[in-house]
Amino acid sequence: MRLRSFLTGTAMILALGLGLPAGAAATHPATAAGHAQVPDSYAFPLGDLRIVALSDGTVPQDLHLLMTGTPPAEVDRLLARAFQSNPVEASINAFLIEDGPRRILVDTGSGQLFGPGHGGKLPDSLASIGIAPGDITDILITHIHTDHSGGLVLDGQPVFPNATVHVGAPDLAFFLEPGNAEETGYASRYFDEAARTIGIYAEAGKVRTFEDNETILPGIVATLHPGHTPGSAFYTVTSRGRSVTFIGDIIHVAAVQFPAPDITIVYDLDSDAARAVRSAAFTDFAEGRQLIAAPHLPFPGVGHIRAEGENSFSWHPLEYRNRTGD
């Protein structure tokens, strides 16, 4: 794996993972207007299961600082095609799988690690659908970054006391070894935060790791796709012939990376591998008409990918329904 350091100065990015670029919170229109929302959830059936998308909030992202492999002018051009402009607002989505007695979370949001007002809303979103932290039986971590595993703890204590945490073995080994920060040039805060979040569950014997293509729970297969992190995982959940794949961070910005998947982001540990994973996965999902759920696409982040030409794609959200009866 070719590792690339992106630490070009602490002033450039205040929070890596899905962090806050310098000045973004002060300049983003939504932040200035104070666009606070009620707790967000969106449920849909999948065979015998119930899947619920849950919002942990949003954060502003200055793509001129974050996108790599292309000039800012090209980022602006792609954003303009989607009626957007820089900076953009990124969703932090988590997902609940209800399977009989099991209540399974996919990712946990950022918790307190982005500071007040940015993320940390997952507990409220869970409460809005009548789920308490103690009800969660399992947690599937797509990868160990602040905005996916930060919500595991609150004030240094586990939030989900009855849950087993599932994570790719390469990610746990990498992020719980602080020496890897200096060796790879990857931001040291990732390792510090891993020790303070998933590390607490590991010390309590509450973490189970997996390798590629393992069935980790009934109807749930985990696969490894290294690039963004060493153990980045997809989780494919199947019930009565229907399936959804939770993809993690192979995409951060729909308006940019669907039409131009070769564009990378500074959060990638290995940008070349991350680029290859994205293109291959988009192709497979488009050809298979696979339903996917993504943590950083606009809430609820569930839908399909369509191929639009050679290595170019578009996003099509799940049909929205809000009614009772057949």
C-alpha positions as YAML, in Angstrom:
chain: A
units: angstrom
residues:
- id: 1
  name: MET
  ca: [0.00, 0.00, 0.00]
- id: 2
  name: ARG
  ca: [1.33, 3.40, -0.99]
- id: 3
  name: LEU
  ca: [0.78, 5.75, 1.91]
- id: 4
  name: ARG
  ca: [0.51, 9.47, 1.43]
- id: 5
  name: SER
  ca: [0.80, 12.08, 4.12]
- id: 6
  name: PHE
  ca: [-1.69, 14.90, 3.87]
- id: 7
  name: LEU
  ca: [-0.59, 16.78, 6.96]
- id: 8
  name: THR
  ca: [0.24, 20.08, 5.28]
- id: 9
  name: GLY
  ca: [-0.46, 22.16, 8.36]
- id: 10
  name: THR
  ca: [-2.84, 21.98, 11.27]
- id: 11
  name: ALA
  ca: [-4.54, 25.20, 10.21]
- id: 12
  name: MET
  ca: [-5.69, 23.56, 6.99]
- id: 13
  name: ILE
  ca: [-8.05, 21.06, 8.56]
- id: 14
  name: LEU
  ca: [-9.35, 21.31, 12.11]
- id: 15
  name: ALA
  ca: [-10.89, 17.86, 12.24]
- id: 16
  name: LEU
  ca: [-9.83, 15.00, 10.03]
- id: 17
  name: GLY
  ca: [-12.15, 12.13, 9.34]
- id: 18
  name: LEU
  ca: [-15.10, 14.16, 8.22]
- id: 19
  name: GLY
  ca: [-13.79, 17.32, 9.79]
- id: 20
  name: LEU
  ca: [-14.23, 21.03, 9.80]
- id: 21
  name: PRO
  ca: [-11.92, 23.05, 7.52]
- id: 22
  name: ALA
  ca: [-10.67, 26.30, 8.95]
- id: 23
  name: GLY
  ca: [-13.35, 28.97, 8.75]
- id: 24
  name: ALA
  ca: [-15.99, 26.69, 7.27]
- id: 25
  name: ALA
  ca: [-18.40, 26.97, 10.17]
- id: 26
  name: ALA
  ca: [-18.19, 30.75, 10.04]
- id: 27
  name: THR
  ca: [-18.77, 31.08, 6.30]
- id: 28
  name: HIS
  ca: [-21.26, 28.35, 5.48]
- id: 29
  name: PRO
  ca: [-24.75, 29.83, 4.85]
- id: 30
  name: ALA
  ca: [-26.60, 27.04, 6.66]
- id: 31
  name: THR
  ca: [-24.46, 27.49, 9.74]
- id: 32
  name: ALA
  ca: [-24.94, 31.24, 9.70]
- id: 33
  name: ALA
  ca: [-28.72, 30.79, 9.43]
- id: 34
  name: GLY
  ca: [-28.81, 28.28, 12.27]
- id: 35
  name: HIS
  ca: [-30.56, 25.49, 10.37]
- id: 36
  name: ALA
  ca: [-31.25, 23.16, 13.30]
- id: 37
  name: GLN
  ca: [-33.56, 20.23, 12.52]
- id: 38
  name: VAL
  ca: [-35.65, 17.86, 14.59]
- id: 39
  name: PRO
  ca: [-34.23, 14.33, 15.07]
- id: 40
  name: ASP
  ca: [-34.28, 12.61, 11.70]
- id: 41
  name: SER
  ca: [-35.16, 9.03, 10.79]
- id: 42
  name: TYR
  ca: [-36.45, 7.26, 7.70]
- id: 43
  name: ALA
  ca: [-37.58, 3.61, 7.79]
- id: 44
  name: PHE
  ca: [-38.16, 1.10, 5.01]
- id: 45
  name: PRO
  ca: [-38.72, -2.68, 4.90]
- id: 46
  name: LEU
  ca: [-36.19, -5.17, 3.59]
- id: 47
  name: GLY
  ca: [-37.72, -8.65, 3.52]
- id: 48
  name: ASP
  ca: [-38.40, -9.51, 7.16]
- id: 49
  name: LEU
  ca: [-36.20, -6.66, 8.38]
- id: 50
  name: ARG
  ca: [-36.79, -3.01, 9.12]
- id: 51
  name: ILE
  ca: [-34.02, -0.61, 8.13]
- id: 52
  name: VAL
  ca: [-33.95, 2.88, 9.62]
- id: 53
  name: ALA
  ca: [-31.69, 5.68, 8.41]
- id: 54
  name: LEU
  ca: [-30.72, 7.95, 11.31]
- id: 55
  name: SER
  ca: [-29.19, 11.41, 11.13]
- id: 56
  name: ASP
  ca: [-26.23, 12.34, 13.32]
- id: 57
  name: GLY
  ca: [-26.29, 15.84, 11.84]
- id: 58
  name: THR
  ca: [-24.28, 17.56, 9.13]
- id: 59
  name: VAL
  ca: [-20.94, 19.34, 8.84]
- id: 60
  name: PRO
  ca: [-19.69, 21.94, 6.33]
- id: 61
  name: GLN
  ca: [-16.86, 20.88, 4.04]
- id: 62
  name: ASP
  ca: [-14.51, 23.18, 2.12]
- id: 63
  name: LEU
  ca: [-13.85, 21.06, -0.95]
- id: 64
  name: HIS
  ca: [-11.08, 23.34, -2.19]
- id: 65
  name: LEU
  ca: [-9.04, 22.10, 0.76]
- id: 66
  name: LEU
  ca: [-10.28, 18.53, 0.82]
- id: 67
  name: MET
  ca: [-10.61, 17.19, -2.74]
- id: 68
  name: THR
  ca: [-7.42, 15.90, -4.35]
- id: 69
  name: GLY
  ca: [-6.40, 14.87, -7.84]
- id: 70
  name: THR
  ca: [-8.22, 17.79, -9.48]
- id: 71
  name: PRO
  ca: [-8.06, 21.61, -9.39]
- id: 72
  name: PRO
  ca: [-10.61, 23.64, -7.40]
- id: 73
  name: ALA
  ca: [-12.05, 25.02, -10.64]
- id: 74
  name: GLU
  ca: [-13.11, 21.52, -11.70]
- id: 75
  name: VAL
  ca: [-14.69, 20.91, -8.30]
- id: 76
  name: ASP
  ca: [-16.62, 24.18, -8.69]
- id: 77
  name: ARG
  ca: [-17.75, 23.19, -12.18]
- id: 78
  name: LEU
  ca: [-19.11, 19.86, -10.97]
- id: 79
  name: LEU
  ca: [-20.81, 21.50, -8.01]
- id: 80
  name: ALA
  ca: [-22.46, 24.08, -10.26]
- id: 81
  name: ARG
  ca: [-23.91, 21.27, -12.43]
- id: 82
  name: ALA
  ca: [-25.66, 20.02, -9.28]
- id: 83
  name: PHE
  ca: [-26.84, 23.53, -8.26]
- id: 84
  name: GLN
  ca: [-24.36, 23.62, -5.40]
- id: 85
  name: SER
  ca: [-21.37, 25.73, -4.45]
- id: 86
  name: ASN
  ca: [-18.41, 25.40, -2.13]
- id: 87
  name: PRO
  ca: [-18.47, 24.78, 0.82]
- id: 88
  name: VAL
  ca: [-20.96, 21.91, 0.85]
- id: 89
  name: GLU
  ca: [-22.88, 20.36, 3.70]
- id: 90
  name: ALA
  ca: [-22.09, 16.70, 4.35]
- id: 91
  name: SER
  ca: [-24.54, 14.40, 6.07]
- id: 92
  name: ILE
  ca: [-23.44, 12.04, 8.83]
- id: 93
  name: ASN
  ca: [-25.78, 9.08, 8.52]
- id: 94
  name: ALA
  ca: [-26.04, 5.97, 10.66]
- id: 95
  name: PHE
  ca: [-28.41, 3.07, 10.14]
- id: 96
  name: LEU
  ca: [-30.42, 0.71, 12.32]
- id: 97
  name: ILE
  ca: [-31.25, -2.86, 11.31]
- id: 98
  name: GLU
  ca: [-34.13, -4.38, 13.25]
- id: 99
  name: ASP
  ca: [-34.06, -8.17, 13.04]
- id: 100
  name: GLY
  ca: [-36.30, -9.77, 15.66]
- id: 101
  name: PRO
  ca: [-34.48, -9.48, 19.00]
- id: 102
  name: ARG
  ca: [-31.41, -7.94, 17.37]
- id: 103
  name: ARG
  ca: [-31.06, -4.19, 16.95]
- id: 104
  name: ILE
  ca: [-27.96, -3.56, 14.89]
- id: 105
  name: LEU
  ca: [-26.39, -0.15, 14.30]
- id: 106
  name: VAL
  ca: [-24.22, 0.59, 11.28]
- id: 107
  name: ASP
  ca: [-21.80, 3.29, 12.51]
- id: 108
  name: THR
  ca: [-22.37, 5.60, 15.46]
- id: 109
  name: GLY
  ca: [-21.75, 9.13, 14.20]
- id: 110
  name: SER
  ca: [-19.25, 11.56, 15.68]
- id: 111
  name: GLY
  ca: [-20.40, 11.81, 19.29]
- id: 112
  name: GLN
  ca: [-18.73, 14.75, 21.01]
- id: 113
  name: LEU
  ca: [-15.62, 14.72, 18.85]
- id: 114
  name: PHE
  ca: [-16.64, 17.48, 16.40]
- id: 115
  name: GLY
  ca: [-17.66, 19.86, 19.17]
- id: 116
  name: PRO
  ca: [-21.04, 21.52, 19.78]
- id: 117
  name: GLY
  ca: [-23.44, 21.81, 16.86]
- id: 118
  name: HIS
  ca: [-21.70, 19.47, 14.42]
- id: 119
  name: GLY
  ca: [-22.82, 15.87, 14.61]
- id: 120
  name: GLY
  ca: [-23.60, 14.07, 17.84]
- id: 121
  name: LYS
  ca: [-27.33, 13.86, 17.15]
- id: 122
  name: LEU
  ca: [-27.60, 10.06, 16.80]
- id: 123
  name: PRO
  ca: [-28.86, 9.48, 20.39]
- id: 124
  name: ASP
  ca: [-31.71, 11.94, 19.78]
- id: 125
  name: SER
  ca: [-32.56, 10.28, 16.47]
- id: 126
  name: LEU
  ca: [-32.64, 6.87, 18.15]
- id: 127
  name: ALA
  ca: [-34.81, 8.20, 20.97]
- id: 128
  name: SER
  ca: [-37.26, 9.64, 18.45]
- id: 129
  name: ILE
  ca: [-38.04, 6.08, 17.27]
- id: 130
  name: GLY
  ca: [-38.19, 4.64, 20.76]
- id: 131
  name: ILE
  ca: [-34.74, 3.01, 20.84]
- id: 132
  name: ALA
  ca: [-32.53, 3.37, 23.91]
- id: 133
  name: PRO
  ca: [-28.75, 2.84, 23.76]
- id: 134
  name: GLY
  ca: [-29.12, -0.27, 25.90]
- id: 135
  name: ASP
  ca: [-31.39, -1.81, 23.24]
- id: 136
  name: ILE
  ca: [-28.55, -2.01, 20.71]
- id: 137
  name: THR
  ca: [-27.16, -5.56, 20.47]
- id: 138
  name: ASP
  ca: [-24.54, -5.12, 17.74]
- id: 139
  name: ILE
  ca: [-22.66, -2.28, 16.06]
- id: 140
  name: LEU
  ca: [-21.10, -2.60, 12.62]
- id: 141
  name: ILE
  ca: [-18.30, -0.07, 12.12]
- id: 142
  name: THR
  ca: [-17.55, 0.61, 8.47]
- id: 143
  name: HIS
  ca: [-14.15, 2.03, 9.46]
- id: 144
  name: ILE
  ca: [-12.46, 3.70, 12.42]
- id: 145
  name: HIS
  ca: [-12.79, 7.42, 11.75]
- id: 146
  name: THR
  ca: [-14.16, 10.07, 14.07]
- id: 147
  name: ASP
  ca: [-17.56, 10.40, 12.39]
- id: 148
  name: HIS
  ca: [-18.22, 6.63, 12.38]
- id: 149
  name: SER
  ca: [-16.94, 5.45, 15.75]
- id: 150
  name: GLY
  ca: [-16.93, 8.65, 17.82]
- id: 151
  name: GLY
  ca: [-20.47, 8.05, 19.02]
- id: 152
  name: LEU
  ca: [-19.42, 4.88, 20.83]
- id: 153
  name: VAL
  ca: [-18.61, 6.91, 23.95]
- id: 154
  name: LEU
  ca: [-19.96, 9.89, 25.84]
- id: 155
  name: ASP
  ca: [-17.87, 11.64, 28.49]
- id: 156
  name: GLY
  ca: [-15.44, 8.73, 28.34]
- id: 157
  name: GLN
  ca: [-18.09, 6.07, 29.02]
- id: 158
  name: PRO
  ca: [-19.57, 3.49, 26.63]
- id: 159
  name: VAL
  ca: [-22.88, 4.65, 25.17]
- id: 160
  name: PHE
  ca: [-24.02, 1.15, 24.15]
- id: 161
  name: PRO
  ca: [-23.40, -1.07, 27.19]
- id: 162
  name: ASN
  ca: [-24.95, -4.24, 25.75]
- id: 163
  name: ALA
  ca: [-23.52, -4.07, 22.24]
- id: 164
  name: THR
  ca: [-20.83, -6.11, 20.54]
- id: 165
  name: VAL
  ca: [-18.80, -3.98, 18.12]
- id: 166
  name: HIS
  ca: [-17.83, -5.56, 14.80]
- id: 167
  name: VAL
  ca: [-14.94, -4.05, 12.82]
- id: 168
  name: GLY
  ca: [-12.48, -5.13, 10.15]
- id: 169
  name: ALA
  ca: [-9.38, -6.69, 11.71]
- id: 170
  name: PRO
  ca: [-6.93, -4.52, 9.70]
- id: 171
  name: ASP
  ca: [-8.59, -1.32, 10.94]
- id: 172
  name: LEU
  ca: [-8.47, -2.30, 14.60]
- id: 173
  name: ALA
  ca: [-4.84, -3.39, 14.36]
- id: 174
  name: PHE
  ca: [-3.85, -0.19, 12.55]
- id: 175
  name: PHE
  ca: [-5.65, 2.41, 14.66]
- id: 176
  name: LEU
  ca: [-4.89, 0.90, 18.05]
- id: 177
  name: GLU
  ca: [-1.16, 1.03, 17.32]
- id: 178
  name: PRO
  ca: [-0.18, 4.70, 17.83]
- id: 179
  name: GLY
  ca: [3.23, 4.15, 16.22]
- id: 180
  name: ASN
  ca: [1.47, 3.90, 12.86]
- id: 181
  name: ALA
  ca: [0.85, 7.64, 12.93]
- id: 182
  name: GLU
  ca: [4.53, 8.49, 12.68]
- id: 183
  name: GLU
  ca: [5.28, 5.60, 10.35]
- id: 184
  name: THR
  ca: [2.59, 6.51, 7.80]
- id: 185
  name: GLY
  ca: [2.14, 10.26, 8.26]
- id: 186
  name: TYR
  ca: [-1.55, 9.73, 8.99]
- id: 187
  name: ALA
  ca: [-3.05, 12.19, 11.46]
- id: 188
  name: SER
  ca: [-2.26, 11.27, 15.06]
- id: 189
  name: ARG
  ca: [-5.70, 12.34, 16.26]
- id: 190
  name: TYR
  ca: [-7.21, 9.31, 14.53]
- id: 191
  name: PHE
  ca: [-5.18, 7.04, 16.77]
- id: 192
  name: ASP
  ca: [-5.88, 9.05, 19.92]
- id: 193
  name: GLU
  ca: [-9.61, 9.02, 19.22]
- id: 194
  name: ALA
  ca: [-9.60, 5.30, 18.39]
- id: 195
  name: ALA
  ca: [-8.07, 4.57, 21.79]
- id: 196
  name: ARG
  ca: [-10.73, 6.69, 23.50]
- id: 197
  name: THR
  ca: [-13.68, 5.17, 21.61]
- id: 198
  name: ILE
  ca: [-13.44, 1.69, 20.15]
- id: 199
  name: GLY
  ca: [-10.41, 1.05, 22.37]
- id: 200
  name: ILE
  ca: [-12.64, 1.17, 25.44]
- id: 201
  name: TYR
  ca: [-14.87, -1.55, 23.99]
- id: 202
  name: ALA
  ca: [-11.81, -3.61, 23.02]
- id: 203
  name: GLU
  ca: [-10.48, -3.45, 26.57]
- id: 204
  name: ALA
  ca: [-13.87, -4.69, 27.81]
- id: 205
  name: GLY
  ca: [-13.82, -7.63, 25.40]
- id: 206
  name: LYS
  ca: [-16.74, -6.19, 23.42]
- id: 207
  name: VAL
  ca: [-15.07, -6.04, 19.97]
- id: 208
  name: ARG
  ca: [-15.14, -8.79, 17.37]
- id: 209
  name: THR
  ca: [-12.97, -8.47, 14.29]
- id: 210
  name: PHE
  ca: [-13.44, -10.10, 10.91]
- id: 211
  name: GLU
  ca: [-11.51, -10.75, 7.73]
- id: 212
  name: ASP
  ca: [-12.78, -10.44, 4.16]
- id: 213
  name: ASN
  ca: [-16.03, -12.09, 3.12]
- id: 214
  name: GLU
  ca: [-17.20, -13.29, 6.53]
- id: 215
  name: THR
  ca: [-20.77, -13.87, 7.65]
- id: 216
  name: ILE
  ca: [-20.67, -11.96, 10.93]
- id: 217
  name: LEU
  ca: [-24.36, -12.21, 11.89]
- id: 218
  name: PRO
  ca: [-27.27, -14.11, 10.31]
- id: 219
  name: GLY
  ca: [-27.90, -12.58, 6.89]
- id: 220
  name: ILE
  ca: [-24.99, -10.11, 7.14]
- id: 221
  name: VAL
  ca: [-21.78, -10.55, 5.13]
- id: 222
  name: ALA
  ca: [-18.80, -8.25, 5.66]
- id: 223
  name: THR
  ca: [-16.22, -7.60, 2.94]
- id: 224
  name: LEU
  ca: [-13.01, -5.58, 3.16]
- id: 225
  name: HIS
  ca: [-12.10, -2.81, 0.70]
- id: 226
  name: PRO
  ca: [-8.83, -1.21, 1.84]
- id: 227
  name: GLY
  ca: [-7.91, 2.24, 0.63]
- id: 228
  name: HIS
  ca: [-9.79, 4.83, 2.63]
- id: 229
  name: THR
  ca: [-8.52, 2.93, 5.69]
- id: 230
  name: PRO
  ca: [-6.78, -0.47, 5.89]
- id: 231
  name: GLY
  ca: [-9.93, -2.29, 7.01]
- id: 232
  name: SER
  ca: [-12.75, -0.32, 5.39]
- id: 233
  name: ALA
  ca: [-15.75, -2.62, 5.18]
- id: 234
  name: PHE
  ca: [-19.01, -3.08, 3.30]
- id: 235
  name: TYR
  ca: [-21.89, -4.87, 5.00]
- id: 236
  name: THR
  ca: [-24.42, -6.62, 2.76]
- id: 237
  name: VAL
  ca: [-27.66, -7.43, 4.55]
- id: 238
  name: THR
  ca: [-30.06, -9.91, 2.95]
- id: 239
  name: SER
  ca: [-33.59, -11.00, 3.85]
- id: 240
  name: ARG
  ca: [-36.04, -12.98, 1.69]
- id: 241
  name: GLY
  ca: [-34.10, -12.30, -1.49]
- id: 242
  name: ARG
  ca: [-33.72, -8.55, -0.96]
- id: 243
  name: SER
  ca: [-30.50, -6.85, 0.05]
- id: 244
  name: VAL
  ca: [-28.85, -3.55, 0.89]
- id: 245
  name: THR
  ca: [-25.12, -2.84, 1.09]
- id: 246
  name: PHE
  ca: [-23.78, -0.34, 3.62]
- id: 247
  name: ILE
  ca: [-20.72, 1.06, 1.88]
- id: 248
  name: GLY
  ca: [-18.85, 3.33, 4.26]
- id: 249
  name: ASP
  ca: [-16.68, 6.15, 2.92]
- id: 250
  name: ILE
  ca: [-16.07, 5.25, -0.70]
- id: 251
  name: ILE
  ca: [-17.87, 8.49, -1.51]
- id: 252
  name: HIS
  ca: [-18.06, 11.80, 0.32]
- id: 253
  name: VAL
  ca: [-19.47, 14.27, -2.24]
- id: 254
  name: ALA
  ca: [-22.16, 13.06, -4.64]
- id: 255
  name: ALA
  ca: [-21.98, 16.06, -6.98]
- id: 256
  name: VAL
  ca: [-18.25, 15.53, -7.51]
- id: 257
  name: GLN
  ca: [-17.38, 11.86, -7.10]
- id: 258
  name: PHE
  ca: [-20.29, 10.22, -8.92]
- id: 259
  name: PRO
  ca: [-19.60, 11.94, -12.25]
- id: 260
  name: ALA
  ca: [-15.81, 11.90, -11.62]
- id: 261
  name: PRO
  ca: [-14.91, 8.97, -9.34]
- id: 262
  name: ASP
  ca: [-11.17, 9.47, -9.92]
- id: 263
  name: ILE
  ca: [-11.31, 12.54, -7.68]
- id: 264
  name: THR
  ca: [-10.09, 11.65, -4.20]
- id: 265
  name: ILE
  ca: [-10.19, 13.24, -0.75]
- id: 266
  name: VAL
  ca: [-7.53, 13.94, 1.84]
- id: 267
  name: TYR
  ca: [-9.10, 11.56, 4.33]
- id: 268
  name: ASP
  ca: [-7.98, 8.56, 2.26]
- id: 269
  name: LEU
  ca: [-5.02, 6.70, 3.70]
- id: 270
  name: ASP
  ca: [-4.13, 5.39, 0.24]
- id: 271
  name: SER
  ca: [-5.70, 7.56, -2.45]
- id: 272
  name: ASP
  ca: [-4.81, 5.22, -5.33]
- id: 273
  name: ALA
  ca: [-6.44, 2.24, -3.64]
- id: 274
  name: ALA
  ca: [-9.47, 4.30, -2.59]
- id: 275
  name: ARG
  ca: [-9.93, 5.51, -6.17]
- id: 276
  name: ALA
  ca: [-9.81, 1.95, -7.50]
- id: 277
  name: VAL
  ca: [-12.27, 0.70, -4.85]
- id: 278
  name: ARG
  ca: [-14.73, 3.48, -5.70]
- id: 279
  name: SER
  ca: [-14.74, 2.88, -9.45]
- id: 280
  name: ALA
  ca: [-15.00, -0.90, -9.10]
- id: 281
  name: ALA
  ca: [-17.76, -0.72, -6.50]
- id: 282
  name: PHE
  ca: [-19.79, 1.84, -8.46]
- id: 283
  name: THR
  ca: [-19.57, -0.37, -11.54]
- id: 284
  name: ASP
  ca: [-20.65, -3.47, -9.63]
- id: 285
  name: PHE
  ca: [-23.52, -1.69, -7.86]
- id: 286
  name: ALA
  ca: [-24.77, -0.16, -11.12]
- id: 287
  name: GLU
  ca: [-24.64, -3.46, -13.01]
- id: 288
  name: GLY
  ca: [-26.35, -5.35, -10.18]
- id: 289
  name: ARG
  ca: [-28.92, -2.60, -9.46]
- id: 290
  name: GLN
  ca: [-27.84, -2.99, -5.83]
- id: 291
  name: LEU
  ca: [-29.51, -0.88, -3.19]
- id: 292
  name: ILE
  ca: [-26.83, 0.90, -1.14]
- id: 293
  name: ALA
  ca: [-26.72, 3.01, 2.02]
- id: 294
  name: ALA
  ca: [-23.99, 5.62, 2.41]
- id: 295
  name: PRO
  ca: [-22.94, 7.66, 5.44]
- id: 296
  name: HIS
  ca: [-22.22, 10.98, 3.73]
- id: 297
  name: LEU
  ca: [-24.76, 11.27, 0.95]
- id: 298
  name: PRO
  ca: [-27.70, 13.61, 1.67]
- id: 299
  name: PHE
  ca: [-29.96, 12.10, 4.31]
- id: 300
  name: PRO
  ca: [-31.27, 9.39, 4.29]
- id: 301
  name: GLY
  ca: [-28.42, 8.33, 2.01]
- id: 302
  name: VAL
  ca: [-30.14, 5.25, 0.55]
- id: 303
  name: GLY
  ca: [-30.58, 4.60, -3.15]
- id: 304
  name: HIS
  ca: [-29.11, 3.26, -6.39]
- id: 305
  name: ILE
  ca: [-26.19, 4.11, -8.67]
- id: 306
  name: ARG
  ca: [-26.57, 4.27, -12.44]
- id: 307
  name: ALA
  ca: [-23.73, 4.20, -14.97]
- id: 308
  name: GLU
  ca: [-23.69, 7.25, -17.23]
- id: 309
  name: GLY
  ca: [-20.76, 6.35, -19.46]
- id: 310
  name: GLU
  ca: [-17.19, 5.26, -19.01]
- id: 311
  name: ASN
  ca: [-16.33, 5.66, -15.32]
- id: 312
  name: SER
  ca: [-19.14, 8.15, -14.71]
- id: 313
  name: PHE
  ca: [-22.22, 7.58, -12.58]
- id: 314
  name: SER
  ca: [-25.32, 9.20, -11.10]
- id: 315
  name: TRP
  ca: [-27.19, 8.82, -7.82]
- id: 316
  name: HIS
  ca: [-30.89, 7.96, -7.48]
- id: 317
  name: PRO
  ca: [-32.36, 8.15, -3.97]
- id: 318
  name: LEU
  ca: [-34.80, 5.57, -2.66]
- id: 319
  name: GLU
  ca: [-38.43, 6.42, -3.33]
- id: 320
  name: TYR
  ca: [-39.87, 8.34, -0.38]
- id: 321
  name: ARG
  ca: [-42.99, 6.95, 1.28]
- id: 322
  name: ASN
  ca: [-45.01, 8.37, 4.17]
- id: 323
  name: ARG
  ca: [-48.36, 6.61, 4.51]
- id: 324
  name: THR
  ca: [-50.11, 3.75, 6.23]
- id: 325
  name: GLY
  ca: [-51.83, 0.76, 4.67]
- id: 326
  name: ASP
  ca: [-51.07, -1.11, 1.45]
...
